Amino acid sequence: MGRNDAGAVPVKEDTAAGTGARGGLPEATRGSHSQWLLLAAVSLAWFLVLLDDTAVAIALPSLSRDLSLGLAGLEWVVNIYTLTFAVLTLWGGMLADRHGARPVFLTGLAIFVGLSLGAALSPTGSVLIGMRAGQGAGAALMGPAALALLCTSFAGPRRALALGVWSGVGATALAIGPLLGAMLTDAFGWRSIFFLNVPLGILMLIITRAVLPRRAQRTGRPGKMDIAGGITSGLGLSALIFGLTQANAYGWGSVALWGVMGLAVAGFTVFALIERRVSTPLLDRTLLRLPNVLTANLLGLASLAVMCSLFFFLSLYLQFATGFSPVRAGVALLPLSLLVAVVAPVAGWLVSRTGARILIGAGMTLTAAGLFTLAGINPGWGTQQLLPGLVIAGVGIGLATTPITTAAMGAVPAERTGIASGTLNASRMIGLSLGIAIMGAIVAAQWPGDLADSGVDPQAFTDGIAIGFQVNAAIALAAALLAAVAIRTPHR
């Protein structure tokens, strides 16, 4: 028996093809140099994947002028990427388990880079929306495969540290995306956001091909592919994410919204029935029975809902209520993003020593404290007044992010890391959409205006954000309690 480092119970060492005898570590990546090159390439890829979700949002006014896109078209430029990413991520996990994480990651990266170039060169809004959908598909292949590569290429405390770096880089991308997007758009235009992916993506392709074995690291899951499960899960996720992203546009009481949500329930119901009957299910229920997996997915959903709504609505507050420029707003949020980036790898180092439960509980409690501090916000607040809450929340988010990932993956055998990673990514994408939708509804209840108009009522808008932060603080406290009660610590 080998001991995992994720705050979960010990699991057997994997002996699947493509892994070595030491904790699933491939022979070609046992050397420290190759391992850290792999970590750098995979983390940079994840940075670009998440950056393309947040950086583009800040460039929408410029993009609208150049391509003559209306509000509905601009919404789809952002939402189609999130939608395809979330819907196809389980397929990416399934393919990584069946054909190996290396070829799936490289394929996803090639698709992402190629369609980034297409997006940068798009002559019309409809072409750009199509390219964004393709980018999301590439990201859905890359995300689960990247996490599977880290889990099978690192062992012991190094794995926890690697996951910490990866998690910190991802959180940083979400946080500094608006700032970097604003800087690139101001200096070179919105197309530069997509052009940036091309040289960096090619560099990552070269590095990952060099440091990983050329053979396809198959885990050899037997049986036929669960096509029906993939289609029905995709239908359920499509309807759910679409409904959440359009909830405030439709109105929470609209027949159209609840019709979409009903379609999501139907899709998930049929998916659950299919998974009970097929011999090789896409999402085997036994995976969710492994220690910490289900709980960590719920925590991943809750933590990203809180984190993304915090970043998103503070950015809006700074621009619409205080009049900050996009670049100045991004700079004001840097203490939060930098602390997440620094603390997440430290949490990865600590998790093998303290266990995931303590770190997640402490991190989500601190996040709640930071949100309660920020809930005192008023239109006169600037960078100085926001700083204490940003610091507390940044430390809290950083402490919780990596242990949630390691808890979700710690007891998963190597041949199922792909689908486990895809499930975690899907949970987080649902959390992202859910957090912004709920916060948006709270803000709209206090100020039912349109941000496209010039007449924003700063006090009403800020009151809505303050109430939203209180709700998010309650969610963070509930997550801390869930971690304390349900996350298991390994016997030492």
Secondary structure, DSSP 8 states (H G I E B T S, - for coil): -B--SSSS--B-----TT--TTTT--GGG-SHHHHHHHHHHHHHHHHHHHHHHHHHHHTHHHHHHHHT--HHHHHHHHHHHHHHHHHHHHHHHHHHHHH-HHHHHHHHHHHHHHHHHHHHT-SSHHHHHHHHHHHHHHHHHHHHHHHHHHHHH--THHHHHHHHHHHHHHHHHHHHHHHHHHHHHHHH-THHHHHTHHHHHHHHHHHHHHHS-SS-------S---HHHHHHHHHHHHHHHHHHHHHHHH-TT-HHHHHHHHHHHHHHHHHHHHHHHSSS-SS-HHHHHSTTHHHHHHHHHHHHHHHHHHHHHHHHIIIIIS---HHHHHHHTHHHHHHHHHHHHHHHHHHHHH-HHHHHHHHHHHHHHHHHHHTT--TT--HHHHHHHHHHHHHHHHHHHHHHHHHHHTT--GGGHHHHHHHHHHHHHHHHHHHHHHHHHHHHHH----TTSS---HHHHHHHHHHHHHHHHHHHHHHHHHHHHH------
